[in-house]
Amino acid sequence: MNAFHHEWLALQAQHERYESLALVVKLLAFTALVIVPDNGLVIALLALLWLQEAVLKTFQGRLGERLLVVEAAVKSGGEGAVPMQLHSDWLTRRPRGAGLVTQYLKSALRPTVALPYPLLMLLAVVA
């Protein structure tokens, strides 16, 4: 196995791990709705968990971007890419300040992330 194959295996495992962590955050959000008696507090917790999931999904997206680079390199026999450069490549493109916050907010608004939180918040207000 070459370095790209090893990198792909490690990245894919972490990519799937972030998906599991995002599901855990959603389950925590539902649990907060059920066990926290104060509506104001539960809405604040839901907002915090929503943002936390957005951060996780942003990290997962970075891994996904690198996975696509690695897959292209495997397909082309390694042409045009260097293995084991996840952080170095990301550091050259890393947004600062507002750009980083914008990435997190974009992740928060993705339907797969955003769908349960407004509904849970509405349930907190109605219940």
MDAnalysis code that builds the backbone (N, CA, C; Angstrom):
import MDAnalysis as mda
import numpy as np

u = mda.Universe.empty(381, n_residues=127, atom_resindex=np.repeat(np.arange(127), 3), trajectory=True)
u.add_TopologyAttr("name", ["N", "CA", "C"] * 127)
u.add_TopologyAttr("resid", np.arange(1, 128))
u.add_TopologyAttr("resname", ["MET", "ASN", "ALA", "PHE", "HIS", "HIS", "GLU", "TRP", "LEU", "ALA", "LEU", "GLN", "ALA", "GLN", "HIS", "GLU", "ARG", "TYR", "GLU", "SER", "LEU", "ALA", "LEU", "VAL", "VAL", "LYS", "LEU", "LEU", "ALA", "PHE", "THR", "ALA", "LEU", "VAL", "ILE", "VAL", "PRO", "ASP", "ASN", "GLY", "LEU", "VAL", "ILE", "ALA", "LEU", "LEU", "ALA", "LEU", "LEU", "TRP", "LEU", "GLN", "GLU", "ALA", "VAL", "LEU", "LYS", "THR", "PHE", "GLN", "GLY", "ARG", "LEU", "GLY", "GLU", "ARG", "LEU", "LEU", "VAL", "VAL", "GLU", "ALA", "ALA", "VAL", "LYS", "SER", "GLY", "GLY", "GLU", "GLY", "ALA", "VAL", "PRO", "MET", "GLN", "LEU", "HIS", "SER", "ASP", "TRP", "LEU", "THR", "ARG", "ARG", "PRO", "ARG", "GLY", "ALA", "GLY", "LEU", "VAL", "THR", "GLN", "TYR", "LEU", "LYS", "SER", "ALA", "LEU", "ARG", "PRO", "THR", "VAL", "ALA", "LEU", "PRO", "TYR", "PRO", "LEU", "LEU", "MET", "LEU", "LEU", "ALA", "VAL", "VAL", "ALA"])
u.atoms.positions = np.array([
    [0.841, -1.202, 0.000],
    [0.000, 0.000, 0.000],
    [0.873, 1.248, 0.000],
    [0.493, 2.217, -0.784],
    [1.284, 3.441, -0.773],
    [0.716, 4.434, 0.247],
    [1.384, 5.567, 0.382],
    [1.010, 6.563, 1.394],
    [-0.397, 7.100, 1.180],
    [-0.820, 7.259, -0.080],
    [-2.174, 7.757, -0.341],
    [-3.235, 6.780, 0.165],
    [-2.979, 5.488, 0.020],
    [-3.936, 4.499, 0.513],
    [-4.052, 4.570, 2.037],
    [-2.929, 4.671, 2.706],
    [-2.947, 4.797, 4.171],
    [-3.663, 6.075, 4.599],
    [-3.354, 7.161, 3.895],
    [-4.000, 8.430, 4.233],
    [-5.508, 8.336, 4.031],
    [-5.935, 7.727, 2.916],
    [-7.362, 7.610, 2.650],
    [-8.056, 6.832, 3.759],
    [-7.461, 5.728, 4.166],
    [-8.072, 4.909, 5.223],
    [-8.221, 5.702, 6.522],
    [-7.186, 6.444, 6.892],
    [-7.243, 7.237, 8.125],
    [-8.268, 8.363, 8.008],
    [-8.262, 9.065, 6.884],
    [-9.205, 10.171, 6.696],
    [-10.651, 9.681, 6.666],
    [-10.884, 8.583, 5.969],
    [-12.253, 8.054, 5.873],
    [-12.775, 7.650, 7.244],
    [-11.932, 7.030, 8.050],
    [-12.353, 6.628, 9.394],
    [-12.720, 7.861, 10.226],
    [-11.921, 8.907, 10.130],
    [-12.216, 10.120, 10.889],
    [-13.455, 10.827, 10.343],
    [-13.620, 10.814, 9.029],
    [-14.801, 11.426, 8.407],
    [-16.072, 10.772, 8.955],
    [-16.065, 9.460, 9.029],
    [-17.216, 8.731, 9.578],
    [-17.374, 8.992, 11.077],
    [-16.270, 9.153, 11.780],
    [-16.328, 9.454, 13.218],
    [-17.017, 10.788, 13.465],
    [-16.720, 11.780, 12.637],
    [-17.392, 13.076, 12.780],
    [-18.888, 12.947, 12.542],
    [-19.279, 12.071, 11.641],
    [-20.708, 11.843, 11.405],
    [-21.367, 11.276, 12.660],
    [-20.688, 10.347, 13.314],
    [-21.206, 9.777, 14.561],
    [-21.280, 10.827, 15.659],
    [-20.253, 11.652, 15.752],
    [-20.260, 12.714, 16.771],
    [-21.397, 13.699, 16.533],
    [-21.675, 14.008, 15.275],
    [-22.785, 14.907, 14.962],
    [-24.117, 14.295, 15.398],
    [-24.262, 13.001, 15.221],
    [-25.473, 12.324, 15.679],
    [-25.587, 12.381, 17.201],
    [-24.475, 12.220, 17.897],
    [-24.478, 12.322, 19.362],
    [-24.914, 13.719, 19.792],
    [-24.445, 14.744, 19.094],
    [-24.839, 16.115, 19.430],
    [-26.349, 16.283, 19.234],
    [-26.884, 15.736, 18.152],
    [-28.338, 15.808, 17.929],
    [-29.099, 15.088, 19.050],
    [-28.598, 13.946, 19.465],
    [-29.252, 13.216, 20.556],
    [-29.169, 13.984, 21.869],
    [-28.054, 14.657, 22.107],
    [-27.938, 15.513, 23.292],
    [-28.938, 16.663, 23.237],
    [-29.147, 17.201, 22.052],
    [-30.117, 18.286, 21.896],
    [-31.521, 17.807, 22.254],
    [-31.888, 16.633, 21.763],
    [-33.199, 16.084, 22.101],
    [-33.300, 15.810, 23.596],
    [-32.235, 15.266, 24.169],
    [-32.216, 14.989, 25.611],
    [-32.363, 16.273, 26.408],
    [-31.692, 17.327, 25.981],
    [-31.812, 18.622, 26.675],
    [-33.252, 19.100, 26.643],
    [-33.919, 18.949, 25.518],
    [-35.313, 19.363, 25.407],
    [-36.191, 18.617, 26.402],
    [-35.911, 17.342, 26.584],
    [-36.727, 16.506, 27.445],
    [-36.454, 16.747, 28.923],
    [-35.182, 16.939, 29.309],
    [-34.881, 16.972, 30.750],
    [-34.674, 18.364, 31.339],
    [-34.443, 19.387, 30.518],
    [-34.224, 20.729, 31.067],
    [-35.575, 21.428, 31.201],
    [-35.963, 21.787, 32.428],
    [-37.290, 22.341, 32.642],
    [-37.441, 23.808, 32.211],
    [-36.369, 24.573, 32.188],
    [-36.440, 26.001, 31.862],
    [-36.335, 26.207, 30.351],
    [-37.383, 26.772, 29.750],
    [-37.411, 26.947, 28.292],
    [-36.290, 27.844, 27.787],
    [-35.985, 28.922, 28.506],
    [-34.907, 29.814, 28.094],
    [-33.574, 29.104, 28.084],
    [-33.336, 28.315, 29.110],
    [-32.084, 27.572, 29.194],
    [-31.995, 26.508, 28.103],
    [-33.085, 25.817, 27.848],
    [-33.048, 24.764, 26.827],
    [-32.825, 25.380, 25.447],
    [-33.403, 26.530, 25.165],
    [-33.180, 27.179, 23.871],
    [-31.713, 27.596, 23.736],
    [-31.132, 28.105, 24.816],
    [-29.711, 28.469, 24.789],
    [-28.844, 27.226, 24.577],
    [-29.178, 26.128, 25.243],
    [-28.433, 24.885, 25.056],
    [-28.568, 24.359, 23.634],
    [-29.772, 24.453, 23.081],
    [-29.977, 23.994, 21.705],
    [-29.161, 24.833, 20.725],
    [-29.111, 26.142, 20.956],
    [-28.307, 27.010, 20.083],
    [-26.823, 26.647, 20.186],
    [-26.371, 26.401, 21.392],
    [-24.979, 26.025, 21.602],
    [-24.657, 24.687, 20.927],
    [-25.541, 23.721, 21.065],
    [-25.333, 22.416, 20.433],
    [-25.398, 22.517, 18.903],
    [-26.259, 23.391, 18.404],
    [-26.355, 23.629, 16.969],
    [-25.012, 24.149, 16.444],
    [-24.461, 25.117, 17.141],
    [-23.158, 25.657, 16.735],
    [-22.049, 24.618, 16.881],
    [-22.116, 23.812, 17.914],
    [-21.106, 22.764, 18.089],
    [-21.161, 21.760, 16.944],
    [-22.353, 21.388, 16.547],
    [-22.468, 20.472, 15.415],
    [-21.951, 21.125, 14.139],
    [-22.193, 22.425, 13.978],
    [-21.681, 23.138, 12.805],
    [-20.155, 23.107, 12.769],
    [-19.522, 23.262, 13.916],
    [-18.060, 23.191, 13.979],
    [-17.594, 21.789, 13.595],
    [-18.240, 20.770, 14.136],
    [-17.882, 19.391, 13.790],
    [-18.031, 19.136, 12.286],
    [-19.121, 19.617, 11.720],
    [-19.366, 19.402, 10.301],
    [-18.373, 20.188, 9.443],
    [-17.917, 21.343, 9.934],
    [-16.885, 22.092, 9.221],
    [-15.588, 21.302, 9.202],
    [-15.218, 20.745, 10.358],
    [-14.023, 19.907, 10.425],
    [-14.172, 18.703, 9.494],
    [-15.347, 18.085, 9.513],
    [-15.590, 16.939, 8.652],
    [-15.470, 17.337, 7.181],
    [-15.960, 18.514, 6.840],
    [-15.865, 18.993, 5.466],
    [-14.425, 19.159, 5.013],
    [-13.570, 19.604, 5.926],
    [-12.148, 19.731, 5.584],
    [-11.539, 18.361, 5.287],
    [-11.921, 17.378, 6.080],
    [-11.442, 16.019, 5.812],
    [-11.975, 15.530, 4.475],
    [-13.233, 15.849, 4.192],
    [-13.833, 15.451, 2.918],
    [-13.119, 16.071, 1.732],
    [-12.718, 17.339, 1.862],
    [-11.969, 17.985, 0.790],
    [-10.647, 17.250, 0.540],
    [-9.963, 16.915, 1.621],
    [-8.695, 16.205, 1.475],
    [-8.916, 14.801, 0.910],
    [-9.995, 14.143, 1.320],
    [-10.305, 12.823, 0.761],
    [-10.441, 12.889, -0.755],
    [-11.071, 13.936, -1.255],
    [-11.223, 14.074, -2.705],
    [-9.870, 14.255, -3.393],
    [-8.963, 14.993, -2.761],
    [-7.614, 15.161, -3.304],
    [-6.899, 13.815, -3.332],
    [-7.011, 13.080, -2.234],
    [-6.349, 11.777, -2.141],
    [-6.935, 10.808, -3.167],
    [-8.247, 10.796, -3.316],
    [-8.872, 9.897, -4.286],
    [-8.421, 10.224, -5.708],
    [-8.324, 11.520, -6.028],
    [-7.846, 11.914, -7.354],
    [-6.397, 11.467, -7.548],
    [-5.595, 11.579, -6.486],
    [-4.192, 11.156, -6.575],
    [-4.086, 9.649, -6.772],
    [-4.922, 8.894, -6.082],
    [-4.908, 7.433, -6.250],
    [-5.301, 7.082, -7.688],
    [-6.307, 7.770, -8.195],
    [-6.784, 7.498, -9.554],
    [-5.727, 7.831, -10.605],
    [-4.966, 8.902, -10.361],
    [-3.968, 9.338, -11.345],
    [-2.584, 8.763, -11.084],
    [-2.467, 7.899, -10.092],
    [-1.170, 7.326, -9.774],
    [-0.267, 8.266, -8.998],
    [-0.856, 9.233, -8.319],
    [-0.088, 10.151, -7.474],
    [0.347, 11.425, -8.159],
    [-0.067, 11.620, -9.390],
    [0.329, 12.818, -10.137],
    [-0.285, 14.076, -9.527],
    [0.552, 15.068, -9.281],
    [0.071, 16.376, -8.857],
    [-0.303, 16.510, -7.399],
    [-0.029, 15.531, -6.585],
    [-0.375, 15.615, -5.166],
    [0.729, 14.991, -4.334],
    [0.820, 15.473, -3.113],
    [1.795, 14.943, -2.166],
    [1.010, 14.325, -1.018],
    [1.321, 13.076, -0.633],
    [0.569, 12.448, 0.468],
    [0.888, 13.077, 1.811],
    [-0.002, 12.848, 2.746],
    [0.174, 13.246, 4.142],
    [0.339, 14.753, 4.314],
    [-0.492, 15.525, 3.653],
    [-0.387, 16.985, 3.708],
    [-1.693, 17.641, 4.141],
    [-2.485, 16.966, 4.932],
    [-3.779, 17.509, 5.349],
    [-3.638, 18.889, 5.982],
    [-2.844, 18.999, 7.010],
    [-2.745, 20.253, 7.750],
    [-1.948, 21.309, 6.999],
    [-0.889, 20.909, 6.333],
    [-0.095, 21.869, 5.557],
    [-0.935, 22.493, 4.452],
    [-1.665, 21.663, 3.727],
    [-2.530, 22.189, 2.666],
    [-3.615, 23.097, 3.233],
    [-4.209, 22.686, 4.342],
    [-5.273, 23.493, 4.927],
    [-4.729, 24.821, 5.460],
    [-3.547, 24.784, 6.037],
    [-2.958, 26.003, 6.596],
    [-2.733, 27.057, 5.516],
    [-2.402, 26.632, 4.313],
    [-2.200, 27.606, 3.235],
    [-3.506, 28.256, 2.795],
    [-4.639, 27.598, 3.056],
    [-5.956, 28.132, 2.666],
    [-6.801, 28.561, 3.857],
    [-6.248, 28.466, 5.060],
    [-7.026, 28.708, 6.279],
    [-7.567, 30.134, 6.331],
    [-8.883, 30.252, 6.461],
    [-9.447, 31.593, 6.628],
    [-9.166, 32.117, 8.036],
    [-9.157, 33.394, 8.183],
    [-8.908, 34.034, 9.473],
    [-10.187, 34.728, 9.937],
    [-10.337, 34.865, 11.224],
    [-11.405, 35.666, 11.830],
    [-12.776, 35.434, 11.251],
    [-13.280, 36.462, 10.584],
    [-14.643, 36.422, 10.052],
    [-14.821, 35.301, 9.031],
    [-13.782, 34.991, 8.270],
    [-13.882, 33.905, 7.288],
    [-14.115, 32.567, 7.952],
    [-13.457, 32.358, 9.079],
    [-13.632, 31.113, 9.823],
    [-15.038, 31.032, 10.421],
    [-15.488, 32.139, 10.985],
    [-16.850, 32.189, 11.544],
    [-17.871, 31.960, 10.440],
    [-17.618, 32.534, 9.266],
    [-18.526, 32.341, 8.128],
    [-18.613, 30.871, 7.744],
    [-17.482, 30.163, 7.757],
    [-17.504, 28.722, 7.473],
    [-18.393, 27.984, 8.466],
    [-18.265, 28.311, 9.739],
    [-19.071, 27.649, 10.764],
    [-20.561, 27.951, 10.565],
    [-20.878, 29.206, 10.257],
    [-22.284, 29.573, 10.061],
    [-22.862, 28.898, 8.815],
    [-22.070, 28.787, 7.762],
    [-22.542, 28.069, 6.566],
    [-22.836, 26.610, 6.895],
    [-21.975, 26.000, 7.704],
    [-22.221, 24.621, 8.122],
    [-23.485, 24.527, 8.958],
    [-23.713, 25.523, 9.812],
    [-24.902, 25.521, 10.674],
    [-26.186, 25.597, 9.857],
    [-26.121, 26.208, 8.677],
    [-27.316, 26.380, 7.856],
    [-27.540, 25.252, 6.854],
    [-26.597, 24.316, 6.778],
    [-26.816, 23.168, 5.905],
    [-28.026, 22.383, 6.415],
    [-28.912, 21.953, 5.522],
    [-30.133, 21.273, 5.969],
    [-29.897, 20.076, 6.888],
    [-28.863, 19.292, 6.623],
    [-28.621, 18.118, 7.461],
    [-28.202, 18.496, 8.873],
    [-27.680, 19.695, 9.040],
    [-27.317, 20.168, 10.369],
    [-28.489, 20.923, 10.976],
    [-29.068, 21.840, 10.221],
    [-30.042, 22.781, 10.762],
    [-31.414, 22.193, 11.052],
    [-31.810, 21.177, 10.330],
    [-33.196, 20.699, 10.407],
    [-33.732, 20.482, 11.821],
    [-33.075, 19.744, 12.685],
    [-33.727, 19.463, 13.969],
    [-33.753, 20.640, 14.947],
    [-32.800, 21.545, 14.867],
    [-32.672, 22.552, 15.921],
    [-33.820, 23.564, 15.969],
    [-34.214, 24.179, 14.851],
    [-35.381, 25.079, 14.944],
    [-36.647, 24.354, 15.394],
    [-36.792, 23.110, 14.955],
    [-37.964, 22.339, 15.377],
    [-37.937, 22.061, 16.883],
    [-36.756, 21.695, 17.398],
    [-36.634, 21.472, 18.845],
    [-36.861, 22.761, 19.613],
    [-36.360, 23.879, 19.083],
    [-36.579, 25.182, 19.738],
    [-38.050, 25.542, 19.753],
    [-38.729, 25.268, 18.649],
    [-40.170, 25.514, 18.584],
    [-40.902, 24.646, 19.597],
    [-40.516, 23.392, 19.708],
    [-41.116, 22.514, 20.707],
    [-40.878, 23.037, 22.124],
    [-39.707, 23.592, 22.371],
    [-39.408, 24.140, 23.704],
    [-40.314, 25.310, 24.022],
    [-40.605, 26.115, 23.012],
    [-41.465, 27.285, 23.237],
    [-42.908, 26.866, 23.409],
    [-43.363, 25.913, 22.608],
    [-44.749, 25.478, 22.610],
    [-45.078, 24.626, 23.840],
    [-44.140, 23.783, 24.231],
    [-44.397, 22.817, 25.314],
    [-44.472, 23.467, 26.669],
])
